[in-house]
Structure formats: C-alpha cells, structure tokens
C-alpha cells in the first residue's frame, strides 16, 4: 500500500499553494506507467522556468525502464540510489549549458536556472498525481561519457519519476526514511536582513 501522502504534505495552515504542499520525494514507486502526454506537460512546465538572458540552459535526458537511456542513468547513480531508483518507471538526468549562446561567455547561473526548471517539472508532476525524487548522488563523469555530453555542459542531478508505491517493498533502511515525517527549517534560519540576522516578518 502506498504511503498516505497527507503524512508527507506540508501543514495545511502554511498558506502555500497546494501543489507545493503536496510535493515530496518518494523512494518507492508503483509499476504504473507514466503517460507520454504527462511527460510532455512536465517538460513544458520545465521549459517555462525563468532563466538568465532567457538562455534556457537546461537539457533533460529521459528514459523509461527497459530503454538504454534508463539503464545509462541508473548505472551512473551511486549504489545507495540505485537500490531504490530502479523501482521508478522513468529516470531523468538534468544537464546545463554553461556558456551563453549569444556571446560565448560563461553562464554562472546555468545550474541555478536548470534547478528552477527542475522545480517546475517536479511541481507539475505533483499536480498530476506523480512525484519526483532528485538525486545528487551521480557519477557525473560516467554520465558524461555514457551520453557523450560536451565539455561546455555540466551534469546536474538525476530524477526518479512515477506514482508513489508501497514503502514495504523497500529494504528496511529506505523503508524507515520513506515513512519518516518531513521537517523544514524555520524561516529565521535562512531569511535574513543582515548575514545571520533574521528578517523582520511577523511569523518567523
């Protein structure tokens, strides 16, 4: 049985958009396939993210289970992630172009903007009843070699995508993490008016 997503949702009284409140990062995924039409919506949402000079530096490699692209992404994950990520029906690798197309100058915000696109993708997934789980545990040089990614592009994160599954199907170490309550830092710990001095807001 899939976990009750209310357990993983942000508090109802947080005042944030429901789709943000309901986004979380499962490790157990069901066998239900992700429709092509939903993938189109996810990547369209990603494509409408803000980016410096409208460079849109993001690139996404996407593979379904059974495809060579999926296997290459899975093989590039660290072992800790491989164990559970192989339950996802779709794996994605984000890549960022780090040089501006217009002038050839370095784009220091390439990965930042690719992260913004990935956030859009994840929120669109949650709106469709899907979820993503981003992974930093990637052998980036292995991924670069597997996909012949050019040197002016940088590998970002890997993403598992699908419908949440039964946490009881996971090895016990992952099962406990799957069921654990989600916590977030209070705003005063990261919203400042001076360095490490909390900004003046009523509910901080």
N, C-alpha and C positions, 0 to 999 in steps of 0.2 A: 504493500500500500504506500502510495506517495505521501510525503510528509504534508501536514496541514500547513498551507502557505501563510495562514494568519500568524503562525508561530514565528515565521521568518520576516513578516512585514514590519515596517516602522510603525510607531504608535499612531493610532487614528487621529489623536489630538495634535499631531505635529504640524498640521496645516499645509503640508506639502502635497503636490499632485499625487493622485492615487497610483499612477503608473510608476512613479519614483518610489513610493512607499512599498509597492509590491515587488520591486526588482530585488532578486537575491541570486546567489551563486551556488547552485546545487552541484553535487559530485555524482549523484546517481540519476541516470536518465532512462526514460522508458524507450521501448523499441518503436514507438510511433514515429513514422517518417515526417519530415518537415516538407511541406508543400513548396513547389517552385515559386508559386505566387507569393508565399510568405517570405521566402528568401529575397525576392525582388523588392518587397516592402522594406525589409531590414536594410538592404544595401542602398536603397533610395533614401531612407532616413539618414544613413551614414553620409551619403553624398551631399545632404543639405546642412551639414555642420559648418560652423564658421571656420575660416582659415585665413592666415596672414596673406595679404595681397590676393586673396581668392585663388591661391596656388592649388588647393585641394590635393595635398601631397600623399594622401592615403592610397594604398593599394591593398586588396584583400585576396588571398589565395583561399579558395573554399573547396572542400572535398566531402563527399558522402562516404559513409562506411562501405568498403568494398572497392573504392576507387583508389588509384595510385596517389592522387593528391592527398587523400585522407591518410594513407599509410606513411607518406613522407612527413606530414606534420606530426603524426603520432610518434614516429621514430625520432624526431627532433626534440621531443619533450623529455625532461628528466624523468627518471624512473618513478619517483613519487607521484607525478602527474599521470604517467602512462597507465598506472594501475586502474585509476578510476575514469580517466578521459576516454578510454576505449568503449565505455558504455554510451557515449554520445553518438547520435546518428550523423552529426555534422561537426567537422573541425575546421577552424578558420585560422589563418595566420595574417596578422596585420604587418604591413611594411610601409615605410615612409620615404618619400623622395626628399633628400636633404639639401638639394640645390634648387634655387629658384629657376623656373623655366625661362623667365623673361630676361634675366641678366647674368645667370650663371653664378650668382653669389650664394654663399652658404645660407641655408634656412635653419636658423637656430630653433625655430618653433615647429619644425616638421613633425617630431614625435608628439609634441603637445597637441597639435591640430589633429593628428591621427588618433590620439586618445579621445579628443572631442567627438570625432566621427564614430569611434567605437562605443562611446557612451550613448550616442543617438541610436546606434544599432541595438544596444542592449535594452534601452527603454522601449524601442519599437517591438522587440521580442517579447518583453513583459506585457505589453498591450495586447499581444496576440495569444497570450497564454503560454508562451515559450519562455525559456530562461537561458542565459549565457553564463559561462564561468571563465573569466580571464585568467591567464597563466603567464607569470613571468619566468617560470622555470622552463626555459627553452635553450637548447644548444644552438645559438644563433649562427655560428659558423657552419654547423651541419645543415641547418635550414638554408643558408645562403648557397652552399654547394649543391644541395639537392634540387633547388629550384633555379640555379644559375642567376641569382639576384645580383644586379650590377653593384659596383662599389659605391656609387652615389646614392644608394638606397640603404636604409637601416632597418633591420628586423625589429619589430616592436614586441607584441605579445601574441600568444596563441589563445584561441577561444573555443570552448566546447559549447555546442548549441543543441537544444532539444527540449522535449517536455520532461519535467521532473519525474523521476522514477521512485522505486522503493528503496529507502535507505538500508533496509535489512539485507539487501543484496550485496552491499559493500563489505569489504573486510572491516573488522571491528574498529580499527583506528580511525578510518574515514567515517564510519557509521556514527561514532560519537560526535565528530565535528559537524556532521550533517544535521544532527538533532540539537546541537548547542544553540542557545539564544544568541542573537546578533546584538552587538553593542557598538555604540559610536561615541567618540569624544564629545564633551560639551563644547559649545561654540567658543567659550572663553579661552580654550586651549589652542585655537587656530584662527580666530578672528581678532585682529589687533588694531590699536590706534598708534602704538609705538611698538618696537620689537618686544614681544612677550609681555605686552601690557594690553589687557583685553579692551576691545572697543566698547563704547557706551551704548548698550542696547538693553532694553528692559528685561528680556527673558534669557540673559546669558548667565 
